[in-house]
């Protein structure tokens, strides 16, 4: 199984298109989106090519490939127009004895994790900053943001295969790699 992981599209048609171009190029099995699909929220500037209605249409074309958790900018109204579930606060996924607790990061995050153990991965978006850090009892990972990267990071995504996690920019260039041994 190969997961394509992205977060924080924030209604940008340009970067949503880039996301699906990268997904097709990567030939991943599923897309895991860590929330904040359609709206930019009051703390962010409008992303490039802000067009939530067109983003809805594009996302719905991939409804059978998407696993999604709710971000702090996602609401029940968004769920009404999207053809896949987006309102779960978290998802738990496993592969090769790696347990990933996927959530947006606004409730449980790097400094407020849920109860995890051993080599579990807490996978969050929300901060718009790519990160991989081993903490006491778990790994914290963040793919960064598709549309509004922060702290001089890149527009990007992650790939998860087995015990391997790879961060890439939207062109597919590797920015960071980590293997949970």
Secondary structure, 3 states (H helix, E strand, C coil): CEEEEECCCCCEHHHHHHHHHHHHHHCCCEEEECCCCCCCCCCCCCCCCECHHHHHHHHHHCCCCEEECCCCCCCHHHHHHCCCCCCCCEEEEEECCEEEEEECCCCCECCECCCCCCCEEEEECCCCCCEEEEECCEEEEECCCCCCCCCCCCCEEEEEECCEEEEEECCCCEEEEEECC
